[in-house]
Each structure stands twice: as structure tokens, then as C-alpha cells.
Amino acid sequence: MPLILKPIHWIGQVIVDAIAAVGECICILLVTIKQFRFVHKNPSLIVKEMISVGVSSLPLLFVTSIFTGMVATIMAEFEFHNLVSDKFVGTAACKMVLIELGPLLTAIVLSGRVGSAVAAEIGSMKEKEELAAYVVLGLDPYRYLAMPRFFAFLTMIPCLTAISNALALIGGWIVCVLALDITTYTYSTGMQYLFDNMDLWAGIIKSVVFGTIIFVLAYYHGTHSKAGAHGVGLATMNVVVSSCLMILLSDFILDAFMFF
């Protein structure tokens, strides 16, 4: 191949590989959704994954959410100081947390904690040929591996987002009372001012989409991991990077649809 054509060939190969990856991710999603008819037949697997995704993530989520609310409130006070009433600090904090910071940071944190764990687990099973053993025994990996995890992501990430929103607003209240000399009444009144139910629902809708993205990419990179510890480690890195990028992209698209 002539040297001048090599960049064009490389670009074309990247585009083809990207299209193939997107198509496979869509197939993973559709096949996993098809397995939802067996949810009631695997309660133990479902509960185990819900604990792994949800309950085990609470300590990390508690710390990140509290400080997220504190930072959002401090920045709101810094921007609004001597410009508008103090109640708008609560308004700005509530809007930022419910619409953006709560669902976005929760998804990014969980992509690092849970998404990487799923990719590493699936990758290790592939290396040990456990996925092939499922097929040999007549067991569908999508039913026993993918579906319980996807169901846990869909149910627990919205719950974690709601908890994160509450903790962040509590963190903002702590800063207001202890550091900014803003009363509880002023802060709570500001949160109610300009509040719209769509603010709350927007965060929940985003969390469902983000959970779907994390699961699909984690399962995809896990099943495509290379042999050895290096291959599994590379898969976990890829799932975190790709999840964060797709979460940010989908966040922009969802905002454009819901608020414009």
C-alpha cells in the first residue's frame, strides 16, 4: 500500500471498527432485554447483583454526594454574593444537583466502581473459558450473567441517584448554616423557588440511560478482553474511559431534548 494511502486506510478501519462495536453493543442490549422474561426465575442472582451495585456503593456515594453539594453551594454563593438574595443560593444548588450534578457524578463514580468490576469479572470468566462452559452446559450467558446485572443497574442507579440528590442538598444546607450564615428557612425557601417536577424526573431519566450505558459497555469490554492479567486490566480501563465519554455525550443529548 502506498504510504500516502495509509492514513486513509487507518481512518477507514477505525470507522468500520467503531460501527461494528456500536452494532454489537446494540445486540447485547436487545438480547439482554429479551431475557427479562426470566427475571422472576432468578431471584437470588437478582438480589446478589442489586446488593453489589446498590448497597455496596452507598459509602462511596455518601462521601462524594455530600461534598458535591457543599461545593455547588459554595460556588453559588460566590457567584451570587451581593448580587441577588441569599435564597437564590438554594435555588441554584437545587437546580444544579437535581438536573446535572446528582445523576452525572453518580454515574461516573459507578462506572469506575461497578462498571470496571463487571468488566473484570466477565473478562476473567472468558479467560478461564467459563463463558464457553455455560454454552456447553446449555445455559444462556445472557440469562445468568447479563440480565441480572442489567436489571440491577436499571433499578439501583435511579435509587442511588435519588439518594445522592438528597445527600448533596443536605451537604449544601450544612455549608449554608455553618459557613455562609444562611438560615435553614432561606435555604429551603430557595430550593422550592422555581422548582419544577421536570427537574427531578430529568435526573431519574438520565440515571436510567447512564445505567444502561455502563452495563452495555462493561459487558462488551468484558467479553472482548484479551488473555492474561494485562488484557483484563485493559478491559477495565476501556470500560471506565468509554463509559465516561458516552455518559457526557448522552447527557448533552438528553439535555437538548428535555430542555430545548
Secondary structure, 3 states (H helix, E strand, C coil): CCHHHHHHHHHHHHHHHHHHHHHHHHHHHHHHHHHHHHHHHCHHHHHHHHHHHCHHHHHHHHHHHHHHHHHHHHHHHHHHCCCCCCHHHHHHHHHHHHHHHHHHHHHHHHHHHHHHHHHHHHHHHHHCCHHHHHHHCCCCHHHHHHHHHHHHHHHHHHHHHHHHHHHHHHHHHHHHHHCCCCCHHHHHHHHHCCCCHHHHHHHHHHHHHHHHHHHHHHHHHHHCCCCHHHHHHHHHHHHHHHHHHHHHHHHHHHHHHHHC
